[in-house]
């Protein structure tokens, strides 16, 4: 049974960890989870919570996925065990929470979602635990959450090119991954992206229910080239962080977290100062940048996305979005050039052979 939020010890104020997919959020969540007196909820907006059972919780562990997550054989969702309703599903959760309303402005009302969050927070606090909620589906509604649940809000950010390549690397065949499909769906949550969405031929998916939204974009874009996937991802990335960064209490650059010991120590101190918890990030190992990438005109597409979203001024503004501008600039400078196509390679080879042949003929004629 869900316990409503009541006045509590300030030391039990909730902590929220917001990020996109493939952005080290599972690692950061696992470091909070390792602390005594913490109840760390994993992906509390995930659609699977709608039908979750004790049996499913028991078998869903990091070692049984292809996602390269830490955690071994301990179930991701163990913290939800006491909240499973008699007929299955986490009490108070609705599947629409997963993607509908990904972008919620601070003044918008969603009483059911507010009650769900209050129930998770209150359940932990009633047991004397600090609630930590880590999720990849909340970048667009941090302001909404802060005004309703309070707490300390951490935002994780990663090099956008490496983040998208992590999506792409999980493809089993030339079809988009779950993560790519979600980016297509989320484009509909931002009115600013409507023009680009139409240009990329991403269907409007609002009002179709969770499964319907995924099915609509999967059917239309199951053979879309990597360039379309990258453009959609980058649009959601930019618009999400433009909304999230000004609301963050702490921003963690996960590209530095595993490579810069001084930065890691600074982050640990900032977390402790902000929420009283001291997670240990000393074992963080940031993946090396991928040295292979699909043949996509990354720089040209990035310029086009920024132009179509009309966010050049917002990205160049001083303040909270400076890190976002830096991430985009660095990713675009380092973006790999598309590999030449087979036809271009063949043409280049033929031109080279023609020149060699012409030289040989001229020499023979001169002799």
JONORZI-V642748 format. One record per residue. RES is the residue in three letters. PHI is phi in degrees with one decimal (none if undefined). PSI is psi as a letter, one per 30 degrees, with the letter a starting at -180 (999 if undefined). Layout:
RES_PHI_PSI / RES_PHI_PSI
This chain:
UNK_none_k / UNK_-75.2_k / UNK_-104.0_k / UNK_-67.4_l / UNK_-68.4_k / UNK_-128.1_l / UNK_-52.7_k / UNK_-140.7_l / UNK_-60.0_k / UNK_-55.5_f / UNK_-70.4_f / UNK_-102.6_g / UNK_-60.9_k / UNK_-67.8_l / UNK_-119.7_k / UNK_-115.5_k / UNK_-115.7_j / UNK_-108.9_k / UNK_-162.1_l / UNK_-91.8_l / UNK_-68.8_l / UNK_58.9_h / UNK_-130.0_g / UNK_69.2_g / UNK_-67.6_e / UNK_-65.7_e / UNK_-63.1_e / UNK_-62.4_e / UNK_-57.8_e / UNK_-64.8_e / UNK_-74.0_e / UNK_-68.6_e / UNK_-60.3_e / UNK_-72.7_f / UNK_-82.4_k / UNK_-68.2_k / UNK_75.7_g / UNK_-120.2_k / UNK_-113.0_j / UNK_-99.7_j / UNK_-80.5_k / UNK_-95.3_k / UNK_47.8_h / UNK_-70.3_g / UNK_-109.3_g / UNK_-67.8_k / UNK_-62.8_f / UNK_-65.5_f / UNK_-65.8_f / UNK_-63.1_e / UNK_-120.5_g / UNK_-65.7_k / UNK_-130.3_l / UNK_-62.7_e / UNK_-66.6_e / UNK_-65.8_e / UNK_-56.4_e / UNK_-63.6_e / UNK_-94.9_f / UNK_-92.9_j / UNK_-127.7_l / UNK_-55.4_e / UNK_-70.3_f / UNK_-102.7_g / UNK_-116.7_l / UNK_-100.1_g / UNK_-92.8_g / UNK_60.3_h / UNK_-94.9_l / UNK_-78.7_l / UNK_127.5_f / UNK_62.5_b / UNK_-101.8_g / UNK_-81.1_k / UNK_-58.7_k / UNK_-55.8_e / UNK_-104.7_g / UNK_-56.8_e / UNK_-67.1_f / UNK_-92.2_f / UNK_-55.2_e / UNK_-78.0_f / UNK_-111.2_g / UNK_-73.2_k / UNK_-73.6_l / UNK_-54.3_e / UNK_-96.2_g / UNK_95.4_l / UNK_88.1_k / UNK_-77.5_k / UNK_-55.2_k / UNK_88.7_f / UNK_-81.8_k / UNK_-127.9_k / UNK_-56.9_f / UNK_-62.9_f / UNK_-62.1_f / UNK_-62.1_e / UNK_-131.4_e / UNK_-62.1_k / UNK_69.8_g / UNK_-54.1_e / UNK_-104.7_j / UNK_-121.5_k / UNK_-75.9_l / UNK_-56.5_e / UNK_-88.6_f / UNK_-72.1_k / UNK_-103.3_k / UNK_-153.3_i / UNK_-61.7_e / UNK_-70.1_e / UNK_-69.2_e / UNK_-62.4_e / UNK_-65.7_e / UNK_-63.0_e / UNK_-62.5_e / UNK_-60.9_e / UNK_-66.6_e / UNK_-63.7_e / UNK_-61.9_e / UNK_-65.9_e / UNK_-61.9_e / UNK_-68.1_e / UNK_-63.9_e / UNK_-63.4_f / UNK_-101.9_g / UNK_74.5_g / UNK_-112.0_l / UNK_-83.2_k / UNK_-78.4_k / UNK_-119.6_k / UNK_-116.1_j / UNK_-115.0_k / UNK_-152.3_l / UNK_-94.8_g / UNK_-121.0_g / UNK_-126.3_g / UNK_-59.0_e / UNK_-85.3_f / UNK_-137.1_h / UNK_-64.8_e / UNK_-60.4_e / UNK_-61.6_e / UNK_-68.2_e / UNK_-61.0_e / UNK_-78.1_f / UNK_-110.5_f / UNK_-118.5_f / UNK_64.8_b / UNK_87.7_a / UNK_-110.0_k / UNK_-116.9_j / UNK_-106.8_k / UNK_-116.2_k / UNK_-100.0_k / UNK_-136.1_k / UNK_-134.7_l / UNK_-48.2_k / UNK_-62.9_e / UNK_-65.2_e / UNK_-66.9_e / UNK_-65.3_e / UNK_-66.8_e / UNK_-62.7_e / UNK_-66.1_e / UNK_-54.7_e / UNK_-64.2_e / UNK_-65.9_f / UNK_-89.1_g / UNK_-65.1_k / UNK_-91.1_f / UNK_-154.2_l / UNK_-72.9_h / UNK_-130.0_k / UNK_-65.3_k / UNK_-77.4_l / UNK_-54.0_e / UNK_-64.2_e / UNK_-66.4_e / UNK_-59.0_e / UNK_-62.4_e / UNK_-64.1_e / UNK_-60.1_e / UNK_-62.1_e / UNK_-68.3_f / UNK_-58.6_e / UNK_-69.5_f / UNK_-81.4_f / UNK_-119.1_j / UNK_-60.2_e / UNK_-61.6_f / UNK_-95.5_g / UNK_-59.3_e / UNK_-64.3_e / UNK_-66.4_e / UNK_-59.2_e / UNK_-65.8_e / UNK_-62.6_e / UNK_-83.5_f / UNK_64.4_h / UNK_-87.0_k / UNK_-69.2_k / UNK_-67.1_k / UNK_-121.2_f / UNK_-64.0_k / UNK_84.5_g / UNK_-107.3_g / UNK_78.4_l / UNK_-59.2_e / UNK_-61.6_e / UNK_-65.0_e / UNK_-65.9_e / UNK_-63.9_e / UNK_-64.1_e / UNK_-62.9_e / UNK_-77.3_e / UNK_-64.5_e / UNK_-65.1_e / UNK_-73.9_e / UNK_-117.4_g / UNK_-65.7_f / UNK_-117.7_g / UNK_-64.6_k / UNK_-68.7_l / UNK_-58.8_e / UNK_-61.0_e / UNK_-68.4_e / UNK_-60.1_e / UNK_-64.5_e / UNK_-62.9_e / UNK_-64.8_e / UNK_-58.2_e / UNK_-64.5_e / UNK_-62.6_e / UNK_-66.1_e / UNK_-57.6_e / UNK_-64.0_e / UNK_-67.0_e / UNK_-65.2_e / UNK_-73.9_e / UNK_-61.0_e / UNK_-84.2_e / UNK_-81.7_e / UNK_-59.5_e / UNK_-64.9_f / UNK_-95.0_f / UNK_-72.0_k / UNK_-84.7_f / UNK_-152.6_k / UNK_-112.2_k / UNK_-112.7_k / UNK_-84.0_j / UNK_-72.9_f / UNK_-69.0_f / UNK_-92.2_f / UNK_-58.1_e / UNK_-97.6_g / UNK_-123.6_f / UNK_-124.6_j / UNK_-62.5_e / UNK_-65.0_e / UNK_-64.2_e / UNK_-59.4_e / UNK_-64.3_e / UNK_-63.9_e / UNK_-63.0_e / UNK_-58.7_e / UNK_-66.4_e / UNK_-67.8_e / UNK_-63.3_e / UNK_-61.3_e / UNK_-68.3_e / UNK_-82.3_e / UNK_-135.7_f / UNK_82.9_f / UNK_-100.7_l / UNK_-129.0_i / UNK_-66.1_k / UNK_-97.6_j / UNK_-102.3_g / UNK_-66.9_f / UNK_-95.3_g / UNK_-66.5_k / UNK_-130.4_j / UNK_-68.3_k / UNK_-58.5_k / UNK_-66.8_k / UNK_-56.8_k / UNK_-72.5_k / UNK_-94.3_g / UNK_-126.5_k / UNK_-154.8_l / UNK_-62.7_l / UNK_-74.7_j / UNK_-130.1_k / UNK_-79.7_i / UNK_-57.3_e / UNK_-66.6_e / UNK_-63.4_e / UNK_-64.3_e / UNK_-62.4_e / UNK_-61.8_e / UNK_-65.6_e / UNK_-62.8_e / UNK_-60.9_e / UNK_-65.5_e / UNK_-70.0_e / UNK_-80.6_f / UNK_57.2_h / UNK_-119.2_g / UNK_-58.4_e / UNK_-66.5_e / UNK_-63.7_e / UNK_-69.9_e / UNK_-86.9_f / UNK_-68.2_k / UNK_-72.5_l / UNK_107.8_b / UNK_-62.6_f / UNK_-87.3_g / UNK_-59.9_e / UNK_-65.6_e / UNK_-62.0_e / UNK_-58.9_e / UNK_-63.8_e / UNK_-63.1_e / UNK_-65.3_e / UNK_-62.0_e / UNK_-64.2_e / UNK_-63.0_e / UNK_-74.9_e / UNK_-65.7_e / UNK_-89.6_g / UNK_-60.3_k / UNK_-67.9_k / UNK_-73.5_k / UNK_-58.9_k / UNK_-68.3_k / UNK_-64.2_k / UNK_-70.4_l / UNK_-60.1_e / UNK_-66.7_e / UNK_-66.0_e / UNK_-64.0_e / UNK_-64.8_e / UNK_-61.9_e / UNK_-63.1_e / UNK_-63.9_e / UNK_-65.0_e / UNK_-63.0_e / UNK_-64.1_e / UNK_-65.6_e / UNK_-62.4_e / UNK_-65.2_e / UNK_-62.5_e / UNK_-64.6_e / UNK_-62.2_e / UNK_-65.2_e / UNK_-63.7_e / UNK_-64.1_e / UNK_-64.8_e / UNK_-64.1_e / UNK_-64.7_e / UNK_-66.5_e / UNK_-67.9_e / UNK_-71.7_999
